[in-house]
């Protein structure tokens, strides 16, 4: 909450959450590269209490805590008290997961919706009710993060197989999913299908579209290695559980699968979301945090089964010892990379220093130019149009017409914004203008020339008023330029 370093994405998620309650429409009015639900959820507390990074993290933390509780309830229903404890420990002792469930990103809300969907599915209530709401919440997860949409066909297959005597449940879930998905996506698709498609799908598939296939393969291997390290406790349980299940049941596999339907379903959606999260060019280990409920529930159930199957006290002690060792590795697997123990100012306080300076020197009704939207959120100011997606708003390789169409910027647009002096301040770091939002390879010499050209433009209309080192996610130097004609 307080020790977690600031992530660049926090700013644009919260900025989108502010804009939608000011009447702006996702995709057609500004760029937003996720499915549409999060801004409408996170925007409610921002609307009620004002914008701020801390409030965004509080919102994520609440959803994260509810996810933890729901996962433990589900584990208890499936496999008893020991499974509940192991599931809770798997989440609570993973600093990597805790960080990404606390900062403002899609993971906490997606994990919450997945957990509610599974809870309905394992509940002993009227089947019409549980299948309807399980489907609705699965669609809400997809409305928050697109990778979850592939879990919907898995649910339909599950109902087709395990409720084969009553096909009405399959029909109910099919209709419910179509109506819910249409309600979430259709308004945006009808308004501008091209912008919707690029933001939700095209942007992610284009990133790291490397011409060097070897480099791309190496990148994917490194990502998978990171996933294995930070989720080792849960992955060991799922992989070992699946292997042992097939070893002991291969002679009567069909019957065994039918007797363990809910586990087959959980593993099915875990795998489909896992691989869909690996598809984008620029995929990261953090993408799998949305899968945390599935991994934690399965880990709790599988490890508890190992304990139950041990027939001797010594065997049970060995199983518990192995679980404790794996939990310890789970805790230290990613180290303190996402916990600021430097002893300096807290990460949010470091952002607040620049934000307070902006508040002090810039009227509230004047916008700022920055690719770091968390500064706009923390200072309660607006950024110029085209900068809403923070570092993902800069496409130097695009022509101006394309950039304007997709509500982002290129070098020509940037120089035009600087020359217009519409911004009361320009806030930059050393990394700005050195990378493209699409991660397209840039000619370093040419880009350095462009950056110097832009800085010359800035210095023509603005003066350097403040700078601070060790700023933001990349611990960079930040420069605050104020407009000359203000003084």
N, C-alpha and C positions, 0 to 999 in steps of 0.2 A: 504493500500500500504506500508506504513512505520511503522505503529503502530501494524500491525498484527503479532502475534507471528509466529516464524518459525515452519513449519510442516515438519515432517520427509519425507513425500511423495514428497515434492517439489524437493528434491535432485535426487531421482531416475527417476522421470519424465523427468527432464532436462538432466540427464545423458544419458538416452535412446535417447533423442532428439539429443544429440551430437553424439552418437555412430552410429545412422542410416546414418548420413551424412559422416561418416568415412568408410562406406561400410559394416558395421555389419548388420546382419539380425535378426530382432526380433524373439524371441523364440528359434530359432535353434542356434544362436551364444551367446545369453545371455537371462536371464529370464526377462520377462515383463508381468505383470499380468493384462493387460487390452487389449481391442481390439486395432488394430494397428495404427489408424490414428493420434492420438495426437503427437507422436514424429516427424512425418514428417511435421506437421504444426508448432509446437513450435521450431523445429530445424532450421527453416529458419532464424529467427532473431538471434539465437545463432550462426549460421554459418556466418552471415553478421557482427555482432557486438561483438562476443566473448561471452563466457559463464558467467552467473551471475544470482543470485537469483532475483535481482531487474529487470533484463530484462525479466525473466520468468513472474514476476508479472505484468509488463507493458503489456505483451502480453495478459495475462488473463484479465486485466483491460479493454483493448480495446475491447475484445470480450464481456465482461460484459456490457460495455457502449452501444455497438451496440445492444445487447440483450434488454436492457432497452428501447432504442428508438424503436426497432421493435415491442416490446410488446405494447407500447403506440400507435403506428400506427395501429396495429391490433385492439386494443380496440376501437379506434376512428371509425374505419370502421364498427365494429360490433354494437356499442352502443352509440357513440357520445362523446362529450367533457368531460362530468363528468366521464365517464368510463375511459377515457384517464388519467385524473388526479389521480383517485383512483388507477389505475394500476401502474402508475409511483410511487405513494406514497408507495404502498404495497412493492415494491422492494427497493426503496431508504431509507425507514425507517426500514429496517430489517438488523441489524448489523451482524447477523449470516450469512445471505445470502450474504451480501456485502463482508464479509471476505472470504467465500469460492468461490466467483466469482472472487476474486482478487489474491489469492494464486495460485501456479501452480498445478492444479489438472484438472480432466476431466470435471468438472461441467460447467465452463464458455463456453468452446467450444461446449459441448453437448447442452447446453441451446441456444446457438447462432444458431446451425443447426436446432433445433426444431422450433425456432422462424421464421427462414427463410422459413421452410416448411409450417408453418401455414400461413404466409404472402401470399405465392403463392396460398394457398388454398382459402383464402378469397378475393383474387384479382379478379377484373372484367376484365380479359384478356382472350385470346384464351384458351379454355379448354384443348386442347392438350398440350399447353405450361405449363399451371399452374399445371396440374396433373403430368406431367413429372417431373418438377422441384420440386414440393412438395414431390414426391416420392424419388427423388435423395437426397434431403437434409435430409429426414428422414433416409435414408440409411447411410448417412454420420454421423448422430447422433449415429446410431448403431455402426458405425466404430470407434467411439470415446469411447462409453460406451455401453456395451452389452445389458443392460436393455432396451434400446430404440428399440431394434430389434423387440420386441413384439408389438410395435406400428404399424408396417408395415401391419400385418393382419387386424388391426382395420381400417386402411386407405382403404384397399381393400374391406372390408365389407361395409364401408361407401359409396364407389363408386358403389358397387353392389346394394345397397338399394336406394341411392339418385340419381343415374344416371342409373336407371334400364331400361330406354327407349333407352339407347345407351350403350350397353355392351362393345363397343370398348374402352371406357375410362378405364373400369376395366381391360381389356386385356392389354392396354397400361401400366397401373401402375404395373400390375403383371410382365410383361416382363422387364420393367425398373428396378423394385426392384431386380429381379433375376440377371440381368446383373450387376447392381451396387454392390450388395452384393458379387457376384462372383469376381468382379474386386478388391474389398477391401480384402476379406478373402482368396480366393482360392490360391494365390501364397504362403501364409504361411501354409495353410493346406496341399498342395501338397508336400511342402518341408519336413515337419515333423508333421503329424497329431497328434501324441501322445503329443508332446511338446505344440502344439497349444491348444489342448483340455485342458491339465492340467492348463496352464497359464490363459486361458480365462474363463474356467468354473470350473475345478476341484479344483483349489486353493481356490476359493471363497466358494464353497459348503462345503469344508472340514473344514474351520475355525469354531471354536466353535462347532464342532460336538460332543457335550457333551454327555457323557453316563448318566449324571444326567438330565433327561427330565425336572424336576421341575426347575432346574437352568436355562435351556435354555428358558423355558416359561417365567420365571421371567425376563430374559435378554430382550426378545422380548417386554414384557409389558413396561419395562423401556424405550426401544427405541421408542415405540409408544407414550409414555407419553412425551418424549423429542420433538418428531415431532409435537405433538399437541400444545406444549408450544411455540416453535419457529415459527410455521406457523399458529398461532391461527387466525389471521385476515383473511387469505385466506381460511382456513378450515371451519370457521364459515359460510362464504359466500357460499361455495360449498355445504356443508351439508344442510344448511337451504334452499338454493335455490332448491336443488334436492327434499327435503321433500315437500316444498310448491308446487313445480311443479306437483308432483304426487298427492298431496291432491286436487288441483284445476282441474286437468285434468284426473283423473282416469276413468271417464265415457267415455272419448274420447281420450284415451291414444295414440292409433296408429296415429291418425291425429295430435295430439300435438307433438309427437316425430318427425313426418315427417316435421312439420312446423319449428322445431328447430334443424335441422340436424347438423349444425356446432357445436352447444353446446353439443349435444349428442356425437359427435366425440371427442371434446376436453375432456369431462369428461371420455369418454372411454379410451383414451390413457393416461390420468392422472391416472386412476385407474390401468391400466395394468402395467405402469411403476412403480407406487407406490408399488404395491404388488411384482413385480419382484425385486425391490430394497430391499424388506424386506426378500426375500428368503435366501440370503447368511447367513451362520452361524453368522459371525461377521458383521452384518449390523448396520449402525449408522444413526442418524437423518440427518447428512450432505449429505447422498446419495440422499435425496429428493431435494436438491438444483438444480439438473438437471431438476427437474419438475417445477421449478420456473416460466417459461413463461406461462405454462398451468394454474397454480394456480393464478398468477397475472392477467392474461387476464380474467379468469372466475370471479375473485373477482371484478374487475372493472365493468364488464358487469352486474353481479348480483346485486351489491350494487346500481348501477345507476338505475336499474329497480325498486328497492325498492323505490328509490327517486321519480321516475316518477309515480309510482302507488299511491303515497300518494296524495290525492286529495285536502287537505287543507294546507295552509302555515305552520300551527303548526305541522302537520304531517311531512312535508318536513324538518322542523327544527329539529324534533326529530330524523329523519333518519340521517341527517347530524351529529348531536351530537353523535349518536351511532357509526357512521363511524369514527369520530375523536377519540372517546374513544378507539375503537378497534385498531386504528392506533397507538395510544400511547402505548397500551399494546404490540402491534407488535414491537415497538421500544425498550421497556424495557424488553420484554419477556425473552431474553437470557442474559440480563445485559451486562457487559463489559468483558465477559469471553474471547472474541477473539480480545480485544483491549488492548494493553499494555499501561497502564496509571501509571506505577510504578515510572516514573521519572528517571529511569536508562537509560543506553544507549539504542538506538533503537534496536529492535530485530535483524535486519540485521547487524547492527554494531557489536553486540555481536558475531555473527558468523564470521564477518570479522576480528575480533581480532585474532582468531585462524588461519583463512585462511591467514592473512598477515604473521603470524609467520611461517606457512608452506612455503609460497612463499620465505621468507627470508632465510630459512635453508635447503630447499630441491630443487635440480635442477628440472627444468621443465620436463625433460625427464625421471625422476624416479617416479615410482608409489608409492602410499600409501596404507596401510591397514586400512580400517575403515568401519564401518557399517553406517556411516553418510555421504552419498554421497553429501549432499549439501556443505560439506567442500571441496570435490574434485571439485565441480562446482565453488565455490567461489574462490578457490585458483588456478583454471585452471590446475589441476593435474588429473591423472588417478588413479582409484582404481585397485587392482589386480583382475584378472578374477574370477568370482564367487561371487563378492561383489556388483554387479551392482544394485541389488534390495534393497540395504541398509539393514534395520532391517529385511526385508523379505528374506534375503539371508542365514539365519542361521537355520538349521534343525538338532539339536543334536540327534534326535531320528532316523534319516535316516542312512542307511549304505552308505559307500563311493561311491560305484558304482552308486547307485540311485542319490545321491547328484551331482556327476559329470555329470550324464546324464541330469539332469535338471538345470545345470549351477548355483548351489548354494553350500553352504559349510556345513560341519558337524565338529565335534571336531577333527577328524583325519586330515581332510583337513586343518583346521585352524592351527594345530600344524605343519603341513608340510609347509605351507606358511610362518610361523614364522621362522622355522628352515632354510628354503631356503634363508632367508634374501633378498628376491627380493624387498621388500618394503623398501624405505628409512626411513619411519616412520610408527609407529603404533599409531593410535588415538582411544582411547576407552572411554566409560563412565561406571559408576557403574552398569548400567542396562544390558550392553552387556554380552552375554553368560548366562543370567538368564531367557531368554524367547525364545520360538521357534516361527518361522515365521508362523507355522500352529496353534499356540496357544494350542498345545498339552500339557497336564499337565505333568510337569517335577518333578521328585523327588528332593526336595529342597536341601537335604543333598548331594545327588550325584552330582547335578549341581554345588553346591558350591565347591565341591572337584575338579570337572572338570575345573571350572573357575580358581581356585588357581593353578592347574596344568598348564593351559595355561599362566597365569601370570608369573609363574616360567620360562617357556620357553621364554617369552618375555624379562624378565630381564636378561636372559642368553646372548641374542644377542643385546638388546637395553637398553638404559638408560632413566630414566624419566627426560625430559628436561623442561616440562611446565605443569601446571595444572590450571584450572579455574572452579569456581563453577557457579551455576545458568546458565547452558549451554543448549541451544537448546529447543526442545518442552517439554521435561520432567524436565527442570530446574535442570539438573544433574551435577555432577562433571565430567569434561573431562580431560583426561590425554594424553599428547603427548610424545611418546617415540621415540627417534632418534637412528638410527643404530650405534653401538659402533665403527665399523671400519671406520666410516666417519671422525673420529677425532683422 
